[in-house]
Amino acid sequence: MKVNDTIFNLARYLLELSLVNYRMIKFRNSNVAASALYLALKMTKASSSWNETISKHSHYKEQEIRQCAKDLFVLIQTDSQGNGQL
């Protein structure tokens, strides 16, 4: 699967947000990476969402990354409010 620059950069931004938030330490790095891609796909309403190919390569099913993706979504909402407190 090929992703466009918007999805790639959004996923990378989500990963960077996760690095500075202690709450995210409970998740495995691979789970955070998969969740960042999942959330970036959802946020951009990409035509290709979490599918068997992505699941195979990430080793995560959609239900296994949803909680982490929800926590990432909270981080991006907090950051977009501009209060600087992650």
C-alpha positions in Angstrom: 0.0 0.0 0.0 1.3 3.4 -0.9 0.3 6.4 1.1 0.4 10.0 0.1 2.6 12.7 1.7 -0.3 14.0 3.8 -1.0 10.6 5.4 2.7 10.0 5.9 3.4 13.4 7.5 0.3 13.2 9.7 1.3 9.7 11.0 4.8 11.0 11.7 3.4 14.0 13.6 1.3 11.7 15.7 4.3 9.6 16.5 6.2 12.7 17.6 3.3 13.7 19.8 3.4 10.3 21.4 7.1 10.7 22.3 6.6 13.6 24.6 3.5 12.2 26.4 4.1 9.8 29.4 0.6 8.3 29.0 1.7 6.6 25.8 4.4 4.6 27.4 2.0 1.8 28.2 1.8 0.9 24.5 4.5 -1.0 22.5 6.3 1.1 20.0 5.0 -1.0 17.2 1.4 -0.5 18.4 1.9 3.3 18.5 3.3 3.2 14.9 0.4 1.1 13.7 -2.1 3.3 15.5 -0.6 6.5 14.0 -1.0 5.1 10.5 -4.5 3.9 11.4 -5.5 7.3 12.7 -3.9 9.2 9.9 -5.9 7.1 7.4 -9.1 7.7 9.3 -8.5 11.5 9.7 -7.8 11.9 6.0 -10.7 9.7 5.0 -8.3 7.7 2.8 -9.9 5.4 0.4 -7.8 2.5 1.8 -8.4 2.0 5.4 -7.0 -0.7 7.7 -7.1 -3.9 5.6 -5.7 -7.4 5.6 -2.4 -6.3 3.9 -1.7 -3.6 6.6 -2.8 -6.0 9.3 -0.4 -8.7 8.0 2.6 -6.3 7.8 2.0 -4.6 11.1 1.0 -7.8 12.9 -2.0 -5.9 14.5 -5.7 -6.3 13.9 -7.8 -3.2 14.0 -9.3 -3.9 17.4 -5.8 -4.2 18.9 -4.8 -0.7 18.0 -8.1 1.2 18.6 -7.3 2.2 22.3 -3.9 3.5 21.3 -5.4 5.4 18.4 -8.0 6.9 20.7 -5.2 8.1 23.0 -3.4 9.6 20.0 -6.5 11.4 19.0 -6.8 13.0 22.4 -3.2 14.1 22.1 -3.8 15.8 18.8 -6.9 17.5 20.1 -5.0 18.8 23.1 -2.2 20.0 20.9 -4.6 21.7 18.4 -6.1 23.7 21.3 -2.7 25.4 21.6 -2.4 25.2 25.3 1.0 23.5 25.1 0.2 21.0 27.8 0.4 17.5 26.5 
